[in-house]
Amino acid sequence: MSTRTERVGEQVRAELSTLLARAVRDPDAVGITVTHVHMTKDLNQARVYYTVPNGTLVRREAERALRRARSFLRRQLGQRLHLRHVPELTFTYDDTVEQQDRIARLFDEIE
């Protein structure tokens, strides 16, 4: 990945984190944490990885909240970041933390 895509991805991550914490009024969006953003080389698409507090129901509600807020978030990114094109946002649940916890539990059981 190039330095520019990494830099823009980090800017998008920081702005989305701020927007989710301060500007999105949806109660289902509370507790969503943006872990990282993967940008395509042309910067037209951003895959946004997020986590939520434990619970399948919370995860589904967060997914719906992000879907509802997508156009608002994209519009706000356009105003805050000075990019030629505002990237399309795709939200993906980041399950790496859950996988790490599961592996840690397995190692604890082995001991």
Buried (B, 14 or more C-beta within 10 A) or exposed (E): EEEEBBEBBEBBBBBBBEBBBEEBEBEBBBBBBBBBBBBBEEBEBBBBBBBBEEEEEBBEBBBEBBEEBBEBBBEBBEEBBEBEEBBEBEBEBBEEEEEEEEEEEEEEEEE
